Amino acid sequence: MAATDFKDYYQVLGISKNASADEIKKAYRKLARKYHPDLNPGDKQAEARFKEINEAQEVLSDPEKRQKYDQYGQYWEQVGQGGSRSGSSSGFGGFNNVDVGGFDFSQYGNFEDFINEILGRAGGQSRSSSYGYRTSTSAPGGFGSGYGDIPAQDSEAAIALTFAEAFNGTQKQFRIGNETVKVRIPAGAKTGSRLRIKGKGQPSPFSGQRGDLYLNIELQPHPLFKFTGDNLVVELPITPEEAVLGAEITVPTPDGKVTMKVPPGVDSGQSLRLKGKGWRQPNKQRSDLMVKLKIVTPKELSQTEREYYQKLQQASSYNPRKSLEDTRL
């Protein structure tokens, strides 16, 4: 990588170089939601930014990659490229005479010696480098027998869904590098759901084996429905007379309207339960829909309506504040 192509992944995610793994994950999720292509259709700059954010997360969320990136800067990827394994001075991928940030690669006979120290796989004496890290000894065999021990790299990505897509299930298509991946998202996904796609993560830089891709589901806000635990909540306005006398009202649900009876004498803020009319569950059942009632008063009255309200006010003996009248501090 040319020096001019070097990307400061910490700057990309807007975090410090001492950021913890949780801080990296939090910054990534926040930016991924902001620049996700589904939320910015046709925006090439957002798409490019989204790819850059994913690239930064893939490196900084992996302790091994992050260590190489922190130590070798623009050359970190070249450190992971194997050269000759014969032990000749020409087998270090051209690094023998390279000095990066004061670190002299020529002290290693070949790439195997260098990577053994980085991973602590050398079969001999442990030693400290000029960067202050110490590697420990490992079982005999060194790097040559350790290819299978290097794990494949799992990846994470955020995917935004509408309430309709999540409730009914949907199919999404997106690109991972040069590969197009189609994913079927089952009905009932919600924010916090995690979908595993086997074999679509990052490959191990040594074995080539690919890890898994984990999709973190994020639901876009809905103007009417909200979640309380597994149940859905919908706030519904009713008139004062419906609250006093009771009524049959129409209630919207995720899959169509239903009729619900409001008992006489309900209060504003009171919730009524519609069993089995909420969100789809993994067991193919439905959670409940909680209907939160809100008493609203008319802002414009006809002359007849005003006269009836005035008569009601004169005739009514009900005082909802009576119990509060004698309150003192």
N, C-alpha and C positions, 0 to 999 in steps of 0.2 A: 504493500500500500504506500503510495506516495505521501510525503509529509503533508501536502496540500489537501489530501483526501481524508486525513485523520478527523474522526468525529469524537467530540468530547461527550461521551454517553451520560455523564453526570449532568452536564449542562442541558442535554436533550430532555432529561426527565426533571430538571429543575431541582436537583438535590445536591447535598454536599458529598465530598469523597468519603466521609465517615458515616454515611447513611447506613442504617441497619437494613436487614432483609425486609422487615415489615414496612419501613419507610419507602423502600424501593417499590414494593408491591402496591402500596397506597398511591404513590405518585403515578405509577404506570396505569392503574385502573382509572384514576381521575382523568388523565390525558387521553386514554383509549376511548373512554366514553365521549369526550369532547370532540375528538377528531375521527370517530368511527365513520366509515364510508356510508353506512346505512342512515346515519344522522346528517350526512353532508353529501347527498347525491349530486354527482357531477362536479364536485369541487376537487380538482386535481391537486391543489395545494394541501388540502386536508388529507387526501389519500397519501400523498408523499410524506406528510408529517406522521400519519398513522404508521406507515412502514418504518420510519425512522425510530418512532417510539418503541415498536415491537423489537426492532434490531437492538436497541439499547437495553431493553428488558431481558432479552435472551442472553446477553453477555453478563449484565450486572447481577441477575438473579441466580447465576450459576457460580458457586464459589471458586471453582477451578478456573473458569474463563475470566472471572473478575480479577483473580490474583495475577494472571498473565497480563491482563489489560493494564492493571495498576503498575506492574513492574516494567513492562516493555513498550507501553504506549502504542505508537503507530505500527510497531513490529509484532504485536501480540499474536496475530494470526499466523505469522511465519514460524513462531516458536512451536506451533502445533503441527508443522509439516515435517514428516519423516524424511531423513536423508538416507545415506547408506548405513547399513547396520554392520559393516565390516570392521569398523573402528579406525578407518583411515582418516587422515586429516581433511580429506576432501568430502567426507560423508556428512558434514553438518549443514547441508543445504546452503552453502555459501556464507555461513555465519562466522567462520573461523576468525576473520579479521574485522568483524563488526563490533563497534563499541556504541552502546545505546545508553545514554544518560549516565556515563561513567562506569557501566558494567561491561567487562571485557569477555566476550564469548570465546576468545581463543584459549581460555584456560581449560576448555573441554575438548577431548579428543574427537568426539562425534556427538551426534544428536542424542544417542542413547544415554551417554553419560550425563548430558544436560537434563533430559527429562526424568532420569532416575533421581536426580537431586530434587527436582521440583516436586515429584510425587512421593518421595521417600521410599523408592523401590530399589535403591542401590543395595547390593549385597555386602558392601564393605562398611568402612567407618563413616559415621555421620559427620557433617561439617556445617559450618555457618558461612553464608555468603556475605558479601559486602552490604547486602540489603537488610541483614539482620534476621532473616528467617532461618530456622534450623530444621533439617529433615532428619527423620529417624530411620534406622535400619529396618529392613523387611526380610521376608523369607527368601532363601536362595532362589536364583532364577532371574531376578531383576526384571527389567522392562520386557525382555523377550518373552517371558511366560505370563505377563500381566495384561495382555490385550483384553482378555475376556473380563477382567476386573473393572475396566473403565465403563461406567454405566452409560446407557443411552440417555439423551437429554429430553425430559418432558418439557412441554411448552404450555403457556396459558394465553388465552385471548378473551376479550370481552365481546359479547354479541348482543345487540339491542333488538328487542321484539316489541311489537304492539300487543295490547291485551288480547286482541282477536287472534293474532298469530299464536300466542302462548296458550290460549284457552283451547283452540281448535287443533293445534299442532301445525307445523309448517315445514317446508324444505328450504334450506338456504344453500347458496353456492358462493364460494369465495376462493381466493387464490393463496397458496402457500408457496412462495418462490415462483417457480415456473409451473406448478401443479395446480389444477383446478379440483377442488374438493366439494362434493355435495353431501350435505348433512341433513338427516331427517330428525327434526326436533319433535318429540312426542307431545301430545296434548297434556296440559296441566303444568307446564314449566312456569316458574316464577322467579323473581329476583332472588338470587342466592342458589338457584339450581346450578348444578355442574354437570356438564356432558362430556364424557370421555370418548375420544376418537382414537382407536388403537393404531399405532404405527405411523402417525402423522405429525409427530414431534420432531425435534432436532436430532440429527444423527450424532453419534459419538464421534469425536474427531479421530479416534483411534480404530475402533472396530467397524464403524460405519453403520452400526445398528441404530435404527430410529426409535425414539421414545414415543410417548403418547401426547396428544394434544387435548388440553382441557378447556372447554368453552364455558365461561362464566356468564350466566344469563342475567341480563338487566332488562326490566320492563319499563317502557316509556310511560309517563304518567297518563292516566285516563281522566277525563273531565268529570266522570260520575262515580266510577267504582274505585274503591281503595281496599287494601288488605288490613285485617286485624288478625294476626296469627294465620291460620289456614282459612278462616272465613272471609267472605267479602262483605263490605259495608257500602250501603247506598243511602245518602241523605235525601229525604223526600218531603216537600212542603205540603202542609194541609191547612185548611181554613179554620178559623176559630169555631165555627158551627160544626165542622166535622170532628174537631177535637172534643166538643161538648156532647154532641149527640151520637157520635159514632158514624161510620160510613163504610162503604165498599169503595176501595180505590185501586187504580191500576199501577202496578209496580214493574219497572223494567228489570230484567235479569239478563245474564250473559247470553242466553239463548232464546230470548223472547219475553213478552210481557205476560204477567199473571195478575189475577184479581186477589186482593187481600182485604180482610175485614179489620177495620180499626174499631176497637171497643170504645164505648162512651167514656169520657172523662180522662183521656190521655193527656200527658204533659209534653211540652216542647222538650226535645232531647231524649225522650223515651224511645227505646228500641224494641221492635217486634221481630221475631225470628221466622224466616221461611226455610224450613228444613229441606236439605237436598237441592237447594237452588243456588249454591255458591260455586266454588272453583272445583275443577276436576282434580281428583286425587289419583295417586299411583295405583290404588286398588280398584280403579274404574268407578268408584263412588264419587259423590259430590259433597263438598262441605256445605255449610249453611250460609244464607244471605241474611245479614242483619239490616233491617230497615229502620233507620234513625229518623224519627219524625221531627219536623220543624214547623211550628205554628207561625204562619205569616198573615199579616193583616193587609187588607186591600188599601191601596193608596188613593184610589178614586172611588167615590160612592155615588150612586144615583140618589135622587131625592127620596125615593121610597126606602132604599136601603138605610139611608141616614136616619129617617124617621123611626124605623124598626130598631136600629141600634140605640137610639135615644130612649125609646120606650123600654127596651131591655135594661138599659142602665138605670132608669128610674125604678123599675120593678125589682131589680135584683137585690138580694140581701147578702150576697156572697162577698166577703172581703178577704182576699188572699194574704193580706198583710197584718191581719188582726193579731196573730201570735207575736208579731215583732214590735207592736206599739209600745210596750212597757220595757223594752230593752234599754239598759243603762250601762255605762262603763263604771 
